[in-house]
Amino acid sequence: MDKTALEASAPEQADRSSPCGGPAFLLDRHPPKDDFAADVLEGLSKPQKQILPKYFYDARGSDLFERICRTPEYYVTRTELKLLSDIGPDIADIAGSNVTVIEFGSGSDAKIRRLLDALPSPCAYVAIDISRAALEPAIEDLSRDYTDLTVGGIVADFSAPIELPPEARCGGKKLAFFPGSTIGNMERGRARLFLADVRAMLAPGDGFLVGVDLRKGRDILDPAYNDDEGVTAEFNLNVLRRINRELGGTIDLNKFRHLAFYNEADGRIEMHLRSTADQRFEVAGEQIAMARDETIHTENSYKYSVPEFVLAAESVGFRVLRTWKDRKSLFSIHYLAAI
Ligand SMILES: C[S@@+](CC[C@H](N)C(=O)[O-])C[C@H]1O[C@@H](n2cnc3c(N)ncnc32)[C@H](O)[C@@H]1O
């Protein structure tokens, strides 16, 4: 079923008025705080303690992520931005005119601007992100700068299928966009389910442009997640700060250290918070105990070979029309067609 045909669900907060220009709509379907508490308590009760990476992105987390993108070690952002500029004409040829662009995990607006500038007269852009703090200013700026475009935003968790509101339709084809290798933050099986959810939002002939980080050596990967300035460490620790603030936590951040390394067997960067002491703390009224050197696993960033990603996409109803890589084969962008 084409889910764009469905009405937006009733209980969400909607702001559709834009008397002085600005976004055409901003729908807030942010998950409730109870979900955050339940997920954190469940994660901290596992033998390998865990916090889901989607909880990194409060306002400060989103800001820190933008700073990570500017560190010299984090090749991902600058490589993908350059590649997007280089392949813009190719993307435009395949996508055609009058498309509605739907971006997952949009964050700041840097990448979408490259895509919108390349496309011939796109008609609508819908940003989806769990972080309202990142999404709102981005769609405000875009709606000011792209006056012919219907710009809207949905604050939502893309772990579940997203229903688009009627305002997000403008008649032409849809082009979903998922840059940043955010797909790498999902377990490989979960990534396939996500691809299937996106496929279900699209009609045959619609497209899906996905940025995917490639497998490579530790010499590049380990520094990318351990920048000298310590921004990635601060981003990782910030989730504990968020737990203290939003869930009445009593965690002493000084008793944790950032740990990130490439797990070659699983083809993923693992990010953890390592306890530097035997300690106890409280989260949402529950006591948590941690031993010295025990870790909380906070994020994976899976790397793919091109054939691995093509296989995953083609197993859920896409055909890979084009794959582009940068000169050093650090990063890939795939154009998938819904079949
Ligand atoms: C790795 S950052 C990438 C940001 C940007 N797309 C880029 O390419 O630089 C991940 C983005 O996805 C958002 N995000 C993470 N998990 C999410 C989820 N489950 N649902 C919706 N957005 C999510 C974050 O807020 C953040 O903006």
Ligand as a Chemical Component Dictionary entry (heavy atoms), coordinates in Angstrom:
data_LIG
# 
_chem_comp.id                   LIG 
_chem_comp.type                 NON-POLYMER 
_chem_comp.pdbx_formal_charge   0 
_chem_comp.three_letter_code    LIG 
# 
loop_
_chem_comp_atom.comp_id 
_chem_comp_atom.atom_id 
_chem_comp_atom.alt_atom_id 
_chem_comp_atom.type_symbol 
_chem_comp_atom.charge 
_chem_comp_atom.model_Cartn_x 
_chem_comp_atom.model_Cartn_y 
_chem_comp_atom.model_Cartn_z 
_chem_comp_atom.pdbx_ordinal 
LIG C1  C1  C 0  24.721 9.998  11.889 1  
LIG S1  S1  S 1  23.636 11.377 11.960 2  
LIG C2  C2  C 0  23.550 11.840 10.236 3  
LIG C3  C3  C 0  23.051 13.227 10.012 4  
LIG C4  C4  C 0  23.023 13.684 8.543  5  
LIG N1  N1  N 0  22.015 12.948 7.792  6  
LIG C5  C5  C 0  24.360 13.499 7.870  7  
LIG O1  O1  O 0  24.413 12.761 6.890  8  
LIG O2  O2  O -1 25.345 14.105 8.308  9  
LIG C6  C6  C 0  22.104 10.603 12.259 10 
LIG C7  C7  C 0  20.893 11.492 12.152 11 
LIG O3  O3  O 0  19.731 10.655 12.240 12 
LIG C8  C8  C 0  18.912 11.058 13.326 13 
LIG N2  N2  N 0  18.417 9.799  13.923 14 
LIG C9  C9  C 0  19.144 8.848  14.562 15 
LIG N3  N3  N 0  18.345 7.820  14.914 16 
LIG C10 C10 C 0  17.095 8.139  14.490 17 
LIG C11 C11 C 0  15.833 7.474  14.550 18 
LIG N4  N4  N 0  15.711 6.282  15.127 19 
LIG N5  N5  N 0  14.761 8.076  14.001 20 
LIG C12 C12 C 0  14.876 9.311  13.396 21 
LIG N6  N6  N 0  16.047 9.976  13.319 22 
LIG C13 C13 C 0  17.142 9.403  13.846 23 
LIG C14 C14 C 0  19.792 11.865 14.249 24 
LIG O4  O4  O 0  19.063 12.828 14.979 25 
LIG C15 C15 C 0  20.777 12.501 13.268 26 
LIG O5  O5  O 0  20.292 13.715 12.742 27 
# 
loop_
_chem_comp_bond.comp_id 
_chem_comp_bond.atom_id_1 
_chem_comp_bond.atom_id_2 
_chem_comp_bond.value_order 
_chem_comp_bond.pdbx_ordinal 
LIG C1  S1  SING 1  
LIG S1  C2  SING 2  
LIG S1  C6  SING 3  
LIG C2  C3  SING 4  
LIG C3  C4  SING 5  
LIG C4  N1  SING 6  
LIG C4  C5  SING 7  
LIG C5  O1  DOUB 8  
LIG C5  O2  SING 9  
LIG C6  C7  SING 10 
LIG C7  O3  SING 11 
LIG C7  C15 SING 12 
LIG O3  C8  SING 13 
LIG C8  N2  SING 14 
LIG C8  C14 SING 15 
LIG N2  C9  SING 16 
LIG N2  C13 SING 17 
LIG C9  N3  DOUB 18 
LIG N3  C10 SING 19 
LIG C10 C11 SING 20 
LIG C10 C13 DOUB 21 
LIG C11 N4  SING 22 
LIG C11 N5  DOUB 23 
LIG N5  C12 SING 24 
LIG C12 N6  DOUB 25 
LIG N6  C13 SING 26 
LIG C14 O4  SING 27 
LIG C14 C15 SING 28 
LIG C15 O5  SING 29 
# 
